[in-house]
Amino acid sequence: MCTCFVNREDDLLIAMNFDNNGLKFELNTKENNSFIVEIYTERGKNISFGMNSKKTFVNDLVVDSNGKGLYKRINKTRTLTTYLVKDLLSEKIDINNLDNYLNTIEIVNAPSICTHNFVVDKNGNVWVIEPGRGFLKNKAEESPYFLMTNFSLMDYNSGKKYSDYGYDRYKNTKKCLENKKNLSIKDAFEILEKVKQTGEWKTEFSMVFSKKENKIYYCYNADFKNILEYKIE
């Protein structure tokens, strides 16, 4: 369970809380000046979220299945959510061609899990990819912010029945974004702190990317008083 949002006013800010249920994870900044958080599962090590040197941000968040988009073997016209994340960050998929890619390639879930992806480019354009449902795009000029948690945005936006997993965090984050104009880095972390989680799904990593600063600010274990930073070259 996680919370992420983009704010596109005075600065382009991309923020995220990584809420973890006990899986081992690590930060990797050795791959082509990227900033990637990897998790260890029974299927090995996978990328959970990250940003590459071209300022493409991608994550892979848990969401309820609608019975479609379940795992199938990949082929020339089908790929997995986990591969989508990896291929976008490695630039195997050109972010400038993402619309065409999503219209021609079927995205399905990895085995035994259901997730959706939040993709942001360097200009603040957002894509949400939901296996079995499709994808939506929110252009930078369409709204000052965009956010996602752990329920299907496509079901929510279309009026279909949707799970409420993460809806409280979505509602609280949305309220903060509506009430605060020209968000600063400090403001973004304050929002993340307000929607942090404890218990089974604990906030163990938080980050804010600033395009103006060309840096990622981050902290571990919801320790928002001890912020580290990483410069994207």
Backbone as a ProteinNet text record, in pm:
[ID]
protein_1_A
[PRIMARY]
MCTCFVNREDDLLIAMNFDNNGLKFELNTKENNSFIVEIYTERGKNISFGMNSKKTFVNDLVVDSNGKGLYKRINKTRTLTTYLVKDLLSEKIDINNLDNYLNTIEIVNAPSICTHNFVVDKNGNVWVIEPGRGFLKNKAEESPYFLMTNFSLMDYNSGKKYSDYGYDRYKNTKKCLENKKNLSIKDAFEILEKVKQTGEWKTEFSMVFSKKENKIYYCYNADFKNILEYKIE
[TERTIARY]
84.4	0	88.5	63.3	147.7	62.4	121.5	58.3	157.6	112.4	201.4	122.2	192.5	126.8	230	179.1	260.9	193.4	274.3	224.6	296.6	219.8	275.3	246.7	282.5	258.1	391	440.1	565.7	684.1	678.9	783.3	714.1	784.1	734.1	784.7	692.5	726	660.1	737	684.6	712.4	608.5	622.8	563.4	621.2	569.9	607.4	511.8	536.7	538.2	644	652.5	611.6	494.6	442.1	466.5	541.1	593.2	538.3	517	465.1	573	695.1	802.5	901.6	882.1	976.6	1109.2	1216.9	1347.7	1352.3	1409.3	1423.9	1554.6	1598.4	1721.2	1717.1	1790.5	1803.4	1924.7	1904.9	2012.3	2030.7	2148.7	2178.7	2299.1	2329.7	2448.7	2420	2291.7	2256.8	2233.2	2331.1	2316.3	2257.5	2308.4	2263.8	2113	2056.7	1914.1	1896.4	1772.6	1736.4	1624.6	1659.1	1565.8	1556.2	1434.8	1412.9	1367.9	1444.5	1419.2	1371.4	1279.5	1228.5	1262.2	1275	1304.7	1178.4	1132.9	1015.1	1054.5	956	982.6	1021.7	994.3	1032.5	1163.6	1230.3	1358	1346.9	1443.3	1447.8	1377.1	1287.6	1214.7	1219.2	1202.8	1195.4	1055.6	1049.7	922.3	888.9	987.4	966.7	1102.2	1101.4	1225.7	1219.1	1333	1345.6	1478.9	1478.6	1604	1661.2	1773.4	1840.7	1763.8	1665.7	1582.2	1459.7	1456.3	1348.2	1215.6	1222.4	1102.5	1084.9	969.1	937.5	833.7	851	756.1	743.6	622.7	607.7	511.7	496.7	417	344.6	218.9	145.6	36.5	13.5	-90.4	-228	-312.5	-450.2	-536.5	-665.9	-756.5	-773.8	-781.1	-807.2	-956	-987.8	-1126.8	-1151.9	-1058.4	-1070.6	-1010	-964.5	-900.3	-755.4	-679.5	-540.5	-452.3	-498.3	-419.8	-298.3	-205.4	-78.7	-98.4	-28.2	-13.9	131.2	176.9	314.2	331.4	446.9	471.6	499.7	472.6	504.5	529.4	523.8	555.2	451.9	332.8	228.5	179.6	255.8	214.6	336.7	322.6	429.4	369.7	454.9	411.3	431.4	355.5	373.2	516.7	575.4	712.8	812.4	788.4	875.8	853.3	729.8	700.4	781.9	784.2	861.6	1009.5	1063.1	1204.5	1238	1154.1	1183.5	1169.2	1081.5	1071.9	1193	1235.7	1349.8	1480.8	1490.9	1612.4	1608	1494.1	1469.8	1457.5	1434.9	1402.2	1270.4	1179.9	1057.4	1080.4	1060.2	1075.6	953.7	975.7	864.7	786.3	852.1	784.1	692.4	707.5	624.2	530.2	512.3	436.7	290.5	228.8	88	71.6	156	148.9	178.8	276.9	312.3	191.8	126	13.6	-107.5	-116.3	-226.4	-200.2	-76.8	-43.2	5.1	41.1	92.4	-3.3	-39.6	-123.7	-36.1	-78.5	-6.7	-84.1	-17.1	-80.7	1.1	-58.2	7.6	116.4	210	307.4	234.3	294.3	227.8	190.8	70.1	23.7	15.4	1.7	-11	-88.2	-155.2	-226	-178.2	-129.7	-76	-120.8	-101.4	-116.1	5	30.7	153.1	121.6	203.9	196.3	324.3	310.8	425.8	420.5	532.9	541	663	647.1	762.7	820.1	926.8	997.4	914.2	806.3	719	598.2	583.5	471.5	349.8	358.1	247.9	241.4	120.4	100.5	23.2	66.4	-8.2	-36.6	-156.7	-190.7	-227.7	-153.8	-176.1	-235.6	-353.5	-422.3	-455.9	-380	-405.2	-550	-608.6	-747	-847	-799.7	-887.6	-846.5	-716.3	-666.7	-570.3	-568.2	-482.1	-549.2	-507.9	-555	-433.8	-450.8	-344	-395.8	-315.4	-346.8	-231.8	-258.6	-154	-123.3	0	47.1	-41.4	-94.3	-173.1	-318.2	-358.1	-498	-535.3	-438.3	-468.4	-338.9	-347.1	-225.2	-162.2	-240.8	-186.4	-257.5	-199.5	-261.9	-208.3	-294.2	-249.4	-307.1	-244.5	-287.3	-250.2	-339.5	-307.4	-326.4	-423	-431.9	-569	-650.6	-775.4	-772.1	-857.7	-856.4	-910.7	-826.1	-870.1	-964.3	-944.8	-1031.8	-1172.7	-1186.3	-1318.8	-1381.2	-1301.7	-1348.3	-1398.3	-1321	-1355.5	-1476.1	-1497	-1607.7	-1736.3	-1729.8	-1849.5	-1874.7	-1780.1	-1795.9	-1764.5	-1806.2	-1774.8	-1624	-1568.2	-1423.8	-1398.5	-1283.9	-1248	-1208.7	-1216.4	-1179.5	-1039.1	-957.9	-822	-743.9	-705.5	-630.3	-715.5	-848.2	-932.5	-917.1	-903.6	-885.1	-756.5	-649.8	-524.7	-541.6	-613.6	-640.5	-717.5	-823	-907.8	-828.2	-747.3	-670.2	-560.3	-495.3	-392.1	-454.3	-567	-636.2	-675.3	-724.3	-763.1	-642.4	-530.1	-407.7	-362.5	-368.7	-324.9	-418	-545.3	-641.7	-624.3	-582.3	-575	-439.7	-340.7	-207	-162.4	-135.8	-91.6	60.4	116.1	260.8	338.1	312.1	368.2	521.1	577.8	722.7	762.3	891.7	941.9	897.8	909.8	868.2	719.2	638.5	493.9	465.1	537.7	516.6	546.7	654.7	686.8	583.2	529.3	426.2	301.3	268.9	155.4	185.1	304.6	343.3	338.3	378	375.1	231.9	140.3	0	-64.1	-16.2	-78.2	12.3	111.5	198.8	118.3	169.4	100	184.8	116.1	179.5	109.1	153.4	88.6	146.8	58.6	105.4	175.1	117.8	178.3	235.9	365.7	433.9	510.6	501.5	577.6	725.9	802.9	944.7	1037.4	980.5	1063.4	973.4	1021.1	945.8	1039.6	988.1	1073.1	995.2	1068.5	1014.2	1119.1	1081.4	1168.6	1130.5	1229.4	1208.8	1280.5	1204.1	1265.4	1353	1308.5	1388.2	1522.8	1519.6	1642.2	1722.9	1656.4	1718.3	1770.2	1690.2	1729.7	1611.4	1643.3	1545.5	1578.3	1480.5	1493.8	1420.8	1479.2	1418.1	1452.7	1374.1	1400.1	1349.6	1397.6	1358.3	1267.2	1175.6	1093.9	1017.9	964.7	884	957.3	1089.3	1170.8	1186.4	1082.7	1078.1	1165.8	1231.6	1325.5	1467.2	1489.6	1622	1613.1	1614.9	1598.8	1736	1750.7	1871.8	1843.8	1946.4	1924.3	2016.2	1966.4	2040.9	2022.9	2131.5	2125.5	2121.4	2023.9	2012.8	2100.9	2202	2294.4	2233.6
-118.9	0	124.6	215.1	333.7	453	571.4	694.4	770.4	820.4	899.2	1012.6	1122.2	1233.4	1316	1391.6	1488.2	1623.4	1727.5	1864.6	1945.2	2024.9	2087.3	2236.9	2305.3	2449	2523.8	2579.3	2654.6	2564.7	2440.5	2340.9	2211.2	2125.3	1989.3	1905	1859.4	1775.6	1639.1	1533.3	1397	1338	1294	1249.3	1110.6	1036.5	901.7	851.5	784.6	701.8	556.2	485.9	342.3	272.6	209.3	137.5	-10.9	-69.6	-204.9	-300.1	-424.8	-524.9	-624.2	-575.9	-659.6	-711.9	-682.8	-730.7	-655.4	-727	-662.2	-571.3	-452.6	-362.1	-286.4	-229.5	-150.9	-43.8	64.7	173.8	149	160.1	138.1	265.4	326.8	446.2	420.6	294.4	258.8	241.7	231.5	202.3	331.2	375.8	489.9	614.5	645.1	763.7	763	645.4	633.9	623.2	633	625.9	523.3	401.9	290.1	217.1	188.6	105.9	-31.8	-131.8	-270.6	-350.4	-442.2	-528.2	-673.6	-752.1	-894	-974.4	-1051.7	-1135.6	-1281.2	-1369.4	-1511.5	-1537.9	-1440.6	-1454.8	-1383.7	-1334.8	-1267.2	-1117.5	-1043.4	-898.8	-826.7	-735.1	-656.8	-509	-424.1	-280.4	-245.9	-176.3	-129.7	8.7	97.1	231	297.4	406.1	477.7	582	647.1	751	732.8	755	745.5	885	890.2	1017.6	1109.5	1054.8	1137.8	1192.1	1171.3	1221.1	1148.2	1024.5	940.7	869.1	885.4	819.6	711.7	594.4	483.3	410.8	367.9	280	166.6	75.3	-45.7	-70.2	-25.3	-28.2	-134.9	-194.8	-296.9	-236.4	-311.6	-270.9	-396.7	-382.9	-496.3	-538.9	-669.1	-722.1	-712	-694.8	-703.3	-835.6	-928.6	-1060.1	-1066.6	-952.8	-946.8	-902.8	-906.7	-863.4	-955.5	-1080.7	-1176	-1222.8	-1281.8	-1322.1	-1412.6	-1381.1	-1467	-1456.8	-1556.2	-1551.1	-1434.2	-1373.9	-1260.4	-1310	-1221.2	-1248.9	-1114.2	-1111.2	-988.2	-877.7	-915.8	-815.1	-810.2	-868.8	-871.4	-861.2	-784.5	-776.3	-766.5	-776.9	-771.1	-631	-598.9	-470.1	-453.2	-559.5	-550.5	-521.2	-577.9	-550.5	-408.8	-362.5	-226.2	-126.4	-146	-58.5	-62.6	-181.3	-198.5	-138.8	-163.7	-119.4	31.8	93.9	240	304.8	251.9	310.3	288.4	176.1	148.7	215.2	276.5	343.1	245.7	118.5	23.3	63.3	115.8	178.2	328.8	391.9	536.9	605.4	685.6	752.8	840.6	892.7	976.7	896.1	763.1	675	590.9	632.3	548.7	532.1	637.4	625.6	515.2	517.2	415.1	277.3	269.4	140.5	82.2	163.4	115	78.8	137.7	104.4	-22	-70.9	-187.8	-307.3	-285.5	-393.4	-417	-541.8	-577.1	-583.3	-513.9	-517.2	-607.4	-709.2	-800.6	-802.9	-862.1	-868.7	-974	-954.5	-1058.1	-1170.5	-1288.1	-1399.8	-1366.9	-1404.3	-1400.1	-1260.4	-1157.3	-1022.2	-936.6	-833.9	-739.5	-599.3	-526.9	-393.2	-297.1	-169.2	-69.1	23.4	90.2	169.3	317.4	397.8	543.3	590	652.1	694.3	845.3	912.4	1056.9	1088.2	1173.7	1213.5	1346	1393.2	1512.2	1639.3	1634.5	1750.1	1746.8	1637.1	1625.2	1556.2	1502.8	1422.3	1290	1243.4	1122.9	1017.6	892.2	777	684.4	630.2	525	401.7	293.1	168.7	65.7	13.6	-82.6	-207.9	-314.7	-438.5	-485.2	-520.9	-564.9	-452.1	-329.6	-213.5	-118	-103.1	-13.7	87.9	206.3	310.9	446.3	541.5	678.7	770.9	885.7	984.4	1117.2	1182	1314.6	1406.9	1496	1585.4	1694.6	1742.1	1838.2	1962	2007.1	2129.2	2107.6	1982.8	1954.6	1986.3	1978.4	2000.9	2032.3	2099.3	2132.2	2012.9	1906.5	1789	1662.9	1548.3	1418.9	1321.8	1229.4	1137.5	998.3	902.3	763	691.7	601.1	515.7	370.2	299.3	155.1	106.5	195.3	151.1	190.4	127.7	152.2	290.8	374.8	507.4	500.3	400.7	387.3	348.6	256.7	221.6	341.4	409.2	525.7	636.4	667.3	776.4	744.7	615.5	577	546.2	556.3	532	385.7	300.1	157.6	131.4	15.2	-23.9	-40.5	13.4	3.6	-25.5	-86.5	-111.2	21.6	29	153.5	145.8	49.2	39.5	165.9	238.3	360.5	482.2	469.6	585.1	695.9	659.5	762.1	840.8	771.3	840.4	927.6	877.1	954	1081.8	1067	1181.1	1285.3	1239.4	1332.3	1402.2	1327.4	1387.5	1489.3	1454.5	1544.2	1674.6	1664.6	1782.9	1873.7	1813.6	1892	1961.8	1890.8	1947.6	2058.8	2046.2	2148.9	2276.4	2258.9	2372.4	2442.6	2385.2	2443.5	2472.4	2598.6	2638.2	2650.5	2632.4	2643.1	2563.3	2434.8	2343	2349.6	2349.4	2343.2	2199.4	2173.7	2042.1	2011.1	2110.3	2094.4	2061.1	2130.3	2103.8	1959.6	1913.3	1777.4	1673.8	1695.1	1601.8	1609	1725.6	1737.6	1659	1658.2	1578.1	1429.6	1388	1247.3	1205	1296.6	1264.2	1245.4	1324.8	1315.8	1184.3	1124.7	1000.9	879.1	891.4	776.4	665.9	543.8	428.6	357.3	290.8	204.7	69.7	-24.1	-155	-248.6	-329.8	-430.5	-364.4	-259.1	-184.3	-55.7	-55.1	54.6	140.4	271.8	361.9	350.8	295.2	270.5	353	421.9	505.6	612.9	736.1	847.5	931.4	985.4	1064.1	1178.5	1284.2	1395.8	1436.3	1433.8	1484.2	1626.3	1714.7	1852.4	1876.6	1915.8	1945.1	2069.6	2169.9	2292.2	2263.8	2185.1	2152.2	2043.4	1970.2	1855.5	1754.6	1734.4	1645.4	1562.2	1448	1367	1375.9	1413.8	1418.3	1296.3	1231.4	1107.5	1080.8	993.1	951.4	809.4	747.3	611.5	613.1	516	488.3	610.2	689.9	807.6	903.5	907.2	999.4	1128.9	1210.5	1328.9	1443.4	1421.6	1523.1	1498.3	1384.5	1350.2	1319	1423.4	1412.4	1403.8	1303.3	1286.7	1341.1	1355.5	1405	1336.8	1330.7	1269.2	1355.5	1395.9	1481.4	1397.3	1428.1	1361.1	1435.6	1369	1433.7	1435.9
0	0	0	-90.9	-104	-146.3	-135.4	-180	-266.6	-382.6	-467	-531.2	-558.5	-626.6	-701.4	-798.6	-872.1	-858.6	-837.6	-833.3	-939.5	-1018.2	-1138.2	-1139.9	-1034.9	-1028.6	-1040.4	-930.5	-932.3	-967.1	-922.9	-947.8	-984.8	-1057.1	-1078.2	-962.8	-879.5	-765.4	-782.5	-759.3	-761.1	-624.2	-555.1	-416.5	-397.5	-305.4	-280.5	-141.9	-77.9	39.7	-3.1	30.3	6	134.6	131.8	248	227.3	318.1	299.3	405.4	367.4	461.5	503.3	516.4	570.5	469.4	341.4	240.4	251.7	225.4	220.8	98.1	115	1.8	14	-97.6	-94.5	-202.5	-176.6	-272.3	-360.1	-491.7	-588.2	-670.5	-661	-741.3	-832.5	-855.5	-934.4	-1083.2	-1119.6	-1257.5	-1336.3	-1410.5	-1502.3	-1435.3	-1317	-1244	-1218.4	-1197.2	-1165.2	-1014.1	-970.8	-828.9	-819.5	-778.9	-787.9	-654.3	-610.9	-492.4	-538.6	-498.3	-537.6	-417.1	-441	-334.6	-365.7	-259.9	-273.8	-243.3	-340.3	-323	-345.5	-335.4	-359.2	-504.1	-591.5	-732.3	-763.8	-659.5	-679.5	-658.5	-710.9	-691.3	-805.1	-769.2	-868.3	-832	-932.2	-907.1	-856.5	-745.4	-693.3	-748.3	-749.3	-804.2	-824.6	-900.7	-920.1	-1029.2	-1049.3	-1150.8	-1222.3	-1355.3	-1429.1	-1456.3	-1524.7	-1547.6	-1641.1	-1714.7	-1803	-1729.2	-1599	-1511.2	-1534.7	-1580.7	-1589.4	-1457.5	-1396.1	-1269.1	-1294.2	-1232.4	-1246.8	-1113.3	-1080.5	-964.6	-995.6	-901	-918.3	-786.6	-776.2	-650.6	-651.2	-536.8	-520.8	-547.5	-619.3	-645.4	-652.3	-625.5	-636.1	-781.5	-802.8	-936.3	-968.3	-1096.5	-1139.9	-1212.2	-1194.2	-1257.2	-1395	-1444.7	-1575.3	-1556.4	-1662.9	-1654.1	-1573.7	-1553.4	-1475.8	-1556.1	-1485.6	-1547.2	-1668.6	-1775.1	-1892.5	-1936.3	-2006.3	-2055.5	-2152.5	-2145.4	-2234.7	-2376.4	-2471.4	-2611.1	-2680.7	-2810.1	-2882.6	-2859.8	-2817.6	-2797.4	-2652.4	-2560.3	-2419.9	-2328	-2221	-2122.2	-1982.5	-1880.3	-1741.4	-1684.1	-1580.5	-1512.2	-1463.6	-1410.5	-1359.5	-1471.3	-1590.1	-1703.7	-1756.4	-1749.6	-1792.7	-1710.7	-1579.6	-1491	-1528.8	-1539.2	-1572.8	-1708.9	-1807.3	-1944.5	-1960.8	-1885.1	-1888.8	-1823.7	-1711.3	-1641	-1715.7	-1786.4	-1864.4	-2002.2	-2034.6	-2163.2	-2279.9	-2248	-2354.6	-2418.3	-2336.8	-2386.8	-2386.8	-2500.5	-2512.2	-2451.1	-2348.2	-2281.8	-2379.3	-2480.3	-2579.1	-2670.8	-2668	-2750.6	-2664.7	-2538.4	-2444.9	-2485.9	-2537.1	-2579.4	-2683.4	-2783.7	-2888.2	-2832	-2743.8	-2681.2	-2607.1	-2527.8	-2448.4	-2533.8	-2651	-2742.5	-2823.1	-2821.9	-2904.4	-2823.1	-2696.2	-2611.4	-2495	-2471.6	-2356.9	-2231.4	-2126.4	-1998.2	-1902.8	-1850.7	-1755.4	-1626.4	-1523.8	-1393.5	-1388.6	-1298	-1265.2	-1191	-1181.1	-1112.6	-967.7	-929.1	-789.3	-729.2	-813.5	-759.3	-858.8	-807.3	-893.5	-858.8	-957.9	-934.8	-1044.6	-1019.4	-1124.6	-1119.6	-1230.8	-1245.8	-1261.7	-1198.1	-1204.4	-1273.7	-1390.2	-1470.6	-1488.6	-1466.2	-1485.2	-1570.6	-1671.1	-1749.9	-1698.2	-1759.6	-1710.9	-1721	-1797.7	-1813.1	-1720.3	-1645.7	-1553.1	-1608.6	-1730.9	-1784.1	-1707.4	-1681.6	-1600.2	-1678.5	-1664.9	-1714.6	-1597.2	-1591.2	-1495.3	-1575.8	-1553.8	-1628.4	-1533.6	-1566.9	-1481.6	-1562.6	-1545.6	-1620.7	-1607.6	-1721.7	-1721.9	-1728.4	-1713.3	-1719.4	-1832.3	-1852.9	-1955.9	-1898	-1957.5	-1904	-1923.2	-1841.5	-1856.7	-1856.6	-1920.3	-1926.9	-1875.3	-1792.8	-1742.8	-1782.7	-1878	-1927.1	-1824.6	-1830.4	-1730.7	-1722.1	-1836.2	-1837.2	-1794.5	-1772.1	-1740.2	-1595.9	-1505.5	-1364.6	-1290	-1175.6	-1101.3	-1030.6	-1011.3	-941.5	-989.2	-952.6	-979.7	-875.2	-828.1	-723.7	-742.3	-675.2	-682.9	-552.8	-509.3	-394.9	-437.3	-375.8	-400.3	-444.8	-498	-559.5	-706.5	-785.4	-928.7	-961.3	-1019.1	-1060.6	-1180.3	-1265.2	-1381.9	-1340.2	-1244.9	-1193.1	-1121.7	-1041.6	-965.1	-1058.1	-1159.7	-1251.1	-1339.6	-1365.1	-1453.1	-1377.5	-1244	-1164.8	-1134.4	-1170.4	-1140.8	-993.4	-945.8	-809.4	-796.1	-690.4	-668.6	-520.9	-492.9	-354	-290.6	-157.4	-90.5	-30.7	-77	-26.1	-62	38.1	15.1	-9.9	-4.4	-35.3	68.7	195.6	298.9	272.9	237.3	205.7	80.7	-16.8	-139.2	-105.2	-26.5	10	89.4	184	267.1	186.9	97.5	12	-82.2	-141.4	-233.7	-163	-42.5	33.5	57.2	92.3	115.5	-12.2	-124.2	-251.3	-298	-268.6	-306.5	-223.8	-98.4	-6.5	-5.8	-73.3	-72.3	-214.7	-244.2	-377.5	-382.4	-501.7	-523.5	-418.8	-418.6	-320.5	-317.5	-199.9	-183	-148.7	-147	-107.5	34.6	121.9	262.1	269.1	190.3	187.9	145.5	43.5	-7.6	100.3	174	282.4	394.2	419.5	522.4	484	355	308.1	325.9	285.5	301.1	448.1	536	678.9	727.6	675.4	717	674.9	566.9	517.2	536.3	622.8	650.3	716.6	706.3	763	867.4	958.7	1058.2	1051.8	1132.1	1133.4	1029.3	967.8	872.3	753.8	701.7	592.2	649.9	668.3	736.4	635.9	651.5	565.6	599.1	506.4	532.4	443.9	345.3	258.5	198.6	199.2	141.5	56.5	-53.7	-143.2	-207.7	-240.2	-317.7	-420.3	-547.9	-653.9	-686.6	-698.6	-739.4	-871.7	-974.3	-1103.5	-1095	-1021	-1005.9	-940.2	-837.1	-764	-833.9	-923.2	-989.1	-886.6	-782.3	-673.3	-626.1	-568.4	-497.5	-349.3	-271	-125.9	-70.1	30.2	77.8	223.5	284.8	422.1	442.2	547.9	582.8	706.2	710.1	828.9	880.8	788.5	823.5	916.7	904.6	984.1	904.9	906.1	821.1	871.4	984.7	1034.8	984.7	923	873.2	724.2	644.5	500.3	432.1	347.2	267.1	126.9	45.6	-90.1	-191.9	-312.5	-422.1	-545.7	-607.8	-725.6	-851.8	-938.4	-1068	-1168	-1216.8	-1312.3	-1453.1
[MASK]
+++++++++++++++++++++++++++++++++++++++++++++++++++++++++++++++++++++++++++++++++++++++++++++++++++++++++++++++++++++++++++++++++++++++++++++++++++++++++++++++++++++++++++++++++++++++++++++++++++++++++++++++++++++++++++++++++++++++++

